[in-house]
Amino acid sequence: MTALDSFDIAILRLIQHDNRLPQREIGEAVNLSAPSVQRRIRRMEAEGVIAANVAQVLPEAVGLPLTIIVEVELLSETPAHIDAAKQRFRAAPEVQQCHYVTGEADFVLILAVASMSAYEEFTRRMFFESGNVKKFRTLVSMDRVKYGTALGF
Protein backbone atom coordinates (compact mmCIF):
# COMPACT_ATOMS: atom_id res chain seq x y z
CA MET A 1 0.00 0.00 0.00
CA THR A 2 1.32 3.39 -0.97
CA ALA A 3 1.74 5.88 1.89
CA LEU A 4 -0.95 8.55 1.91
CA ASP A 5 0.26 12.10 1.41
CA SER A 6 -1.45 15.36 2.36
CA PHE A 7 -3.32 15.47 -0.98
CA ASP A 8 -4.71 11.97 -0.44
CA ILE A 9 -5.82 12.87 3.09
CA ALA A 10 -7.49 16.06 1.86
CA ILE A 11 -9.31 14.12 -0.87
CA LEU A 12 -10.46 11.49 1.63
CA ARG A 13 -11.78 14.15 4.00
CA LEU A 14 -13.93 15.58 1.22
CA ILE A 15 -15.29 12.34 -0.22
CA GLN A 16 -16.13 10.91 3.20
CA HIS A 17 -18.77 13.60 3.47
CA ASP A 18 -19.94 13.46 -0.16
CA ASN A 19 -18.45 10.90 -2.51
CA ARG A 20 -20.45 12.37 -5.40
CA LEU A 21 -18.46 15.61 -5.45
CA PRO A 22 -17.23 16.28 -8.97
CA GLN A 23 -13.50 15.65 -9.30
CA ARG A 24 -13.10 19.17 -10.62
CA GLU A 25 -14.48 20.56 -7.32
CA ILE A 26 -12.27 18.23 -5.30
CA GLY A 27 -9.28 19.33 -7.35
CA GLU A 28 -10.06 23.00 -6.76
CA ALA A 29 -10.40 22.39 -3.03
CA VAL A 30 -7.09 20.53 -2.72
CA ASN A 31 -5.12 22.35 -5.47
CA LEU A 32 -4.83 19.42 -7.90
CA SER A 33 -6.10 18.83 -11.42
CA ALA A 34 -9.22 16.71 -11.90
CA PRO A 35 -7.20 13.95 -13.66
CA SER A 36 -4.77 13.85 -10.72
CA VAL A 37 -7.68 13.55 -8.30
CA GLN A 38 -9.13 10.75 -10.41
CA ARG A 39 -5.82 8.84 -10.44
CA ARG A 40 -5.44 9.20 -6.68
CA ILE A 41 -9.01 8.04 -5.99
CA ARG A 42 -8.60 5.03 -8.30
CA ARG A 43 -5.31 4.12 -6.59
CA MET A 44 -6.88 4.39 -3.14
CA GLU A 45 -9.80 2.20 -4.29
CA ALA A 46 -7.42 -0.39 -5.78
CA GLU A 47 -5.33 -0.47 -2.60
CA GLY A 48 -8.38 -0.83 -0.35
CA VAL A 49 -7.99 2.55 1.38
CA ILE A 50 -11.45 3.39 0.02
CA ALA A 51 -13.35 0.26 0.97
CA ALA A 52 -16.69 1.09 -0.65
CA ASN A 53 -18.80 3.80 -2.21
CA VAL A 54 -22.22 3.37 -0.62
CA ALA A 55 -25.37 5.27 0.28
CA GLN A 56 -26.12 5.66 3.98
CA VAL A 57 -29.76 4.73 4.46
CA LEU A 58 -31.65 5.75 7.60
CA PRO A 59 -32.91 2.47 9.08
CA GLU A 60 -36.26 3.94 10.13
CA ALA A 61 -36.91 5.03 6.54
CA VAL A 62 -36.91 1.36 5.48
CA GLY A 63 -38.90 -0.03 8.39
CA LEU A 64 -36.06 -0.76 10.83
CA PRO A 65 -36.62 1.84 13.57
CA LEU A 66 -34.90 0.01 16.45
CA THR A 67 -31.15 0.12 16.89
CA ILE A 68 -29.98 -2.47 19.39
CA ILE A 69 -26.46 -2.94 20.74
CA VAL A 70 -25.66 -6.42 22.00
CA GLU A 71 -22.67 -7.68 23.95
CA VAL A 72 -22.17 -11.40 23.36
CA GLU A 73 -20.09 -13.75 25.52
CA LEU A 74 -19.28 -17.19 24.09
CA LEU A 75 -19.10 -20.43 26.06
CA SER A 76 -16.07 -21.67 24.13
CA GLU A 77 -13.47 -19.32 22.67
CA THR A 78 -11.55 -21.76 20.53
CA PRO A 79 -10.50 -20.40 17.13
CA ALA A 80 -13.07 -22.64 15.43
CA HIS A 81 -15.90 -21.36 17.67
CA ILE A 82 -14.85 -17.74 17.23
CA ASP A 83 -14.69 -18.17 13.44
CA ALA A 84 -18.13 -19.82 13.44
CA ALA A 85 -19.60 -16.93 15.44
CA LYS A 86 -18.00 -14.39 13.10
CA GLN A 87 -19.51 -16.17 10.11
CA ARG A 88 -23.00 -16.35 11.69
CA PHE A 89 -22.93 -12.66 12.62
CA ARG A 90 -21.54 -11.65 9.22
CA ALA A 91 -24.39 -13.51 7.46
CA ALA A 92 -27.23 -12.08 9.59
CA PRO A 93 -28.96 -9.18 7.80
CA GLU A 94 -29.93 -7.55 11.12
CA VAL A 95 -26.26 -7.11 12.06
CA GLN A 96 -25.06 -3.75 10.79
CA GLN A 97 -21.73 -3.91 12.61
CA CYS A 98 -19.91 -6.73 14.37
CA HIS A 99 -16.83 -6.17 16.48
CA TYR A 100 -14.70 -8.94 18.00
CA VAL A 101 -13.54 -7.28 21.22
CA THR A 102 -11.46 -7.69 24.36
CA GLY A 103 -12.92 -7.59 27.85
CA GLU A 104 -15.88 -9.46 29.33
CA ALA A 105 -17.77 -9.68 26.04
CA ASP A 106 -16.37 -11.44 22.99
CA PHE A 107 -18.45 -9.56 20.42
CA VAL A 108 -20.36 -6.30 20.23
CA LEU A 109 -23.12 -6.20 17.63
CA ILE A 110 -25.06 -3.23 16.29
CA LEU A 111 -28.45 -4.35 14.97
CA ALA A 112 -31.22 -2.68 13.00
CA VAL A 113 -34.59 -4.38 13.55
CA ALA A 114 -38.24 -3.65 12.89
CA SER A 115 -39.57 -4.49 16.36
CA MET A 116 -38.81 -6.13 19.68
CA SER A 117 -40.45 -9.31 18.41
CA ALA A 118 -38.03 -9.26 15.46
CA TYR A 119 -35.19 -8.89 17.96
CA GLU A 120 -36.54 -11.79 20.00
CA GLU A 121 -36.56 -13.96 16.86
CA PHE A 122 -32.97 -12.88 16.17
CA THR A 123 -31.87 -13.86 19.70
CA ARG A 124 -33.49 -17.28 19.39
CA ARG A 125 -31.85 -17.91 16.00
CA MET A 126 -28.42 -16.47 16.73
CA PHE A 127 -27.87 -17.02 20.45
CA PHE A 128 -30.05 -19.86 21.73
CA GLU A 129 -29.85 -22.17 18.72
CA SER A 130 -26.09 -21.71 18.25
CA GLY A 131 -25.23 -23.64 21.39
CA ASN A 132 -22.13 -21.55 22.05
CA VAL A 133 -23.48 -18.33 23.58
CA LYS A 134 -22.94 -18.13 27.33
CA LYS A 135 -24.84 -14.87 27.73
CA PHE A 136 -25.72 -11.65 25.98
CA ARG A 137 -26.53 -8.16 27.16
CA THR A 138 -28.97 -5.95 25.26
CA LEU A 139 -28.90 -2.16 25.04
CA VAL A 140 -31.69 -0.40 23.14
CA SER A 141 -30.70 2.90 21.58
CA MET A 142 -33.05 5.73 22.51
CA ASP A 143 -31.48 8.30 20.18
CA ARG A 144 -28.86 8.18 17.44
CA VAL A 145 -26.66 11.08 18.53
CA LYS A 146 -24.09 10.60 15.80
CA TYR A 147 -24.46 8.51 12.69
CA GLY A 148 -21.92 7.97 10.01
CA THR A 149 -18.63 6.52 9.00
CA ALA A 150 -16.43 9.56 8.43
CA LEU A 151 -13.04 9.20 10.13
CA GLY A 152 -11.72 12.22 11.95
CA PHE A 153 -8.15 12.37 10.69
C-alpha positions as CSV (number, residue, x, y, z in Angstrom):
1,M,0.0,0.0,0.0
2,T,1.3,3.4,-1.0
3,A,1.7,5.9,1.9
4,L,-0.9,8.6,1.9
5,D,0.3,12.1,1.4
6,S,-1.4,15.4,2.4
7,F,-3.3,15.5,-1.0
8,D,-4.7,12.0,-0.4
9,I,-5.8,12.9,3.1
10,A,-7.5,16.1,1.9
11,I,-9.3,14.1,-0.9
12,L,-10.5,11.5,1.6
13,R,-11.8,14.1,4.0
14,L,-13.9,15.6,1.2
15,I,-15.3,12.3,-0.2
16,Q,-16.1,10.9,3.2
17,H,-18.8,13.6,3.5
18,D,-19.9,13.5,-0.2
19,N,-18.5,10.9,-2.5
20,R,-20.4,12.4,-5.4
21,L,-18.5,15.6,-5.4
22,P,-17.2,16.3,-9.0
23,Q,-13.5,15.6,-9.3
24,R,-13.1,19.2,-10.6
25,E,-14.5,20.6,-7.3
26,I,-12.3,18.2,-5.3
27,G,-9.3,19.3,-7.4
28,E,-10.1,23.0,-6.8
29,A,-10.4,22.4,-3.0
30,V,-7.1,20.5,-2.7
31,N,-5.1,22.3,-5.5
32,L,-4.8,19.4,-7.9
33,S,-6.1,18.8,-11.4
34,A,-9.2,16.7,-11.9
35,P,-7.2,14.0,-13.7
36,S,-4.8,13.9,-10.7
37,V,-7.7,13.6,-8.3
38,Q,-9.1,10.7,-10.4
39,R,-5.8,8.8,-10.4
40,R,-5.4,9.2,-6.7
41,I,-9.0,8.0,-6.0
42,R,-8.6,5.0,-8.3
43,R,-5.3,4.1,-6.6
44,M,-6.9,4.4,-3.1
45,E,-9.8,2.2,-4.3
46,A,-7.4,-0.4,-5.8
47,E,-5.3,-0.5,-2.6
48,G,-8.4,-0.8,-0.4
49,V,-8.0,2.5,1.4
50,I,-11.4,3.4,0.0
51,A,-13.3,0.3,1.0
52,A,-16.7,1.1,-0.6
53,N,-18.8,3.8,-2.2
54,V,-22.2,3.4,-0.6
55,A,-25.4,5.3,0.3
56,Q,-26.1,5.7,4.0
57,V,-29.8,4.7,4.5
58,L,-31.7,5.7,7.6
59,P,-32.9,2.5,9.1
60,E,-36.3,3.9,10.1
61,A,-36.9,5.0,6.5
62,V,-36.9,1.4,5.5
63,G,-38.9,0.0,8.4
64,L,-36.1,-0.8,10.8
65,P,-36.6,1.8,13.6
66,L,-34.9,0.0,16.4
67,T,-31.2,0.1,16.9
68,I,-30.0,-2.5,19.4
69,I,-26.5,-2.9,20.7
70,V,-25.7,-6.4,22.0
71,E,-22.7,-7.7,24.0
72,V,-22.2,-11.4,23.4
73,E,-20.1,-13.7,25.5
74,L,-19.3,-17.2,24.1
75,L,-19.1,-20.4,26.1
76,S,-16.1,-21.7,24.1
77,E,-13.5,-19.3,22.7
78,T,-11.5,-21.8,20.5
79,P,-10.5,-20.4,17.1
80,A,-13.1,-22.6,15.4
81,H,-15.9,-21.4,17.7
82,I,-14.9,-17.7,17.2
83,D,-14.7,-18.2,13.4
84,A,-18.1,-19.8,13.4
85,A,-19.6,-16.9,15.4
86,K,-18.0,-14.4,13.1
87,Q,-19.5,-16.2,10.1
88,R,-23.0,-16.4,11.7
89,F,-22.9,-12.7,12.6
90,R,-21.5,-11.7,9.2
91,A,-24.4,-13.5,7.5
92,A,-27.2,-12.1,9.6
93,P,-29.0,-9.2,7.8
94,E,-29.9,-7.6,11.1
95,V,-26.3,-7.1,12.1
96,Q,-25.1,-3.7,10.8
97,Q,-21.7,-3.9,12.6
98,C,-19.9,-6.7,14.4
99,H,-16.8,-6.2,16.5
100,Y,-14.7,-8.9,18.0
101,V,-13.5,-7.3,21.2
102,T,-11.5,-7.7,24.4
103,G,-12.9,-7.6,27.9
104,E,-15.9,-9.5,29.3
105,A,-17.8,-9.7,26.0
106,D,-16.4,-11.4,23.0
107,F,-18.5,-9.6,20.4
108,V,-20.4,-6.3,20.2
109,L,-23.1,-6.2,17.6
110,I,-25.1,-3.2,16.3
111,L,-28.4,-4.3,15.0
112,A,-31.2,-2.7,13.0
113,V,-34.6,-4.4,13.6
114,A,-38.2,-3.7,12.9
115,S,-39.6,-4.5,16.4
116,M,-38.8,-6.1,19.7
117,S,-40.4,-9.3,18.4
118,A,-38.0,-9.3,15.5
119,Y,-35.2,-8.9,18.0
120,E,-36.5,-11.8,20.0
121,E,-36.6,-14.0,16.9
122,F,-33.0,-12.9,16.2
123,T,-31.9,-13.9,19.7
124,R,-33.5,-17.3,19.4
125,R,-31.9,-17.9,16.0
126,M,-28.4,-16.5,16.7
127,F,-27.9,-17.0,20.4
128,F,-30.1,-19.9,21.7
129,E,-29.8,-22.2,18.7
130,S,-26.1,-21.7,18.3
131,G,-25.2,-23.6,21.4
132,N,-22.1,-21.5,22.1
133,V,-23.5,-18.3,23.6
134,K,-22.9,-18.1,27.3
135,K,-24.8,-14.9,27.7
136,F,-25.7,-11.7,26.0
137,R,-26.5,-8.2,27.2
138,T,-29.0,-5.9,25.3
139,L,-28.9,-2.2,25.0
140,V,-31.7,-0.4,23.1
141,S,-30.7,2.9,21.6
142,M,-33.1,5.7,22.5
143,D,-31.5,8.3,20.2
144,R,-28.9,8.2,17.4
145,V,-26.7,11.1,18.5
146,K,-24.1,10.6,15.8
147,Y,-24.5,8.5,12.7
148,G,-21.9,8.0,10.0
149,T,-18.6,6.5,9.0
150,A,-16.4,9.6,8.4
151,L,-13.0,9.2,10.1
152,G,-11.7,12.2,12.0
153,F,-8.1,12.4,10.7
